[in-house]
Amino acid sequence: MVQSRSALPFPLVASLSPRQAPESSVTAGAKSSRKLQQRTLKLIQGSLSARKLERRAPWISNLHRATDGTLAGLGICMLALSALTLHWQNQWGVSYQQMESSQVLEHKLQESAALLEQHHLGAVKRPGWLVPTSSEKLIYLPAPSVASGASGLPLLSSLPLRQIRTGY
């Protein structure tokens, strides 16, 4: 027996979900929604079950394990590189501050050398302040004697020590 379209109790609508008949009461709708949720949870749990997947295709589960291990390793590497980057940035900042302070000290040293030079050049312009020298007025001092290593430790006295030139 063929029914006409007008004889259907509800209109036909195209949808991706399975066809459901309209419920007449509110309690019947609540029961059907619970059944739908349970069916959806069973579907999700069944599709994500590791045991079923391992029985069906063990190579896929091995691929999942390898991918998880790779992602965990990459995460650890990322954390390690971030820590190293922060450490190197800190070291660079400390070195940069030291370089700036050494540049400031160098500039101060150059300024003080220039001031001393100007002072001595000013003294040359006033001849009454300087005393002329001659070879008769020079004082010659004997060279300092080298201290013997006998007073030190026996290990130090066995080392050959040479005298360090001045200025080094």
C-alpha positions, 0 to 999 in steps of 0.5 A, spaced: 500 500 500 502 506 498 501 512 502 501 519 499 505 525 502 500 529 505 498 523 509 504 522 513 504 525 520 510 529 520 513 533 514 519 530 511 526 534 512 533 533 509 538 532 515 544 528 517 541 526 523 537 519 523 529 520 523 526 521 529 518 522 530 516 528 534 514 526 541 507 528 544 510 529 551 516 532 555 518 526 559 518 522 553 523 527 550 527 526 556 527 519 555 529 519 548 535 524 549 538 520 555 538 514 550 541 518 544 546 521 549 548 513 551 548 511 544 553 517 543 557 515 549 558 508 547 560 510 540 565 515 542 568 510 547 568 504 542 571 508 537 577 511 542 578 504 545 585 502 545 584 495 546 579 494 540 584 498 536 590 494 538 586 488 536 584 490 529 590 494 527 596 493 531 600 497 527 596 503 528 596 503 535 604 502 535 604 509 530 600 512 536 605 510 541 611 513 536 607 519 535 605 520 542 613 519 544 615 524 539 610 529 541 613 528 548 620 528 546 619 535 542 615 538 548 621 536 552 626 539 547 622 545 546 622 546 554 630 545 554 631 550 548 627 555 552 631 555 558 637 555 554 635 561 550 633 565 557 640 563 560 644 565 554 640 572 554 641 573 561 649 572 560 649 576 554 645 582 558 651 581 564 656 581 559 653 587 555 653 591 562 660 589 563 662 592 557 658 598 558 662 599 565 668 598 562 667 603 556 665 608 562 672 606 566 676 607 559 673 614 558 674 616 565 681 614 564 682 618 558 679 624 561 684 623 567 690 622 563 688 628 558 687 632 565 694 630 567 697 632 561 694 639 561 697 640 568 704 638 566 704 642 559 701 648 563 707 647 568 712 647 562 709 653 560 712 656 567 719 655 567 720 657 574 716 651 577 721 646 573 728 644 576 733 643 570 737 636 571 744 634 569 748 628 570 751 630 576 744 630 580 742 623 578 742 618 583 743 611 581 740 605 585 743 598 585 738 593 582 734 589 587 736 582 589 732 576 587 730 573 594 731 566 595 726 561 595 729 557 601 724 560 605 718 558 601 715 551 601 719 545 598 715 544 592 715 551 590 723 552 591 723 546 586 720 550 580 724 554 576 722 561 576 724 567 572 724 574 573 718 578 570 720 584 566 716 590 569 710 592 565 707 585 564 
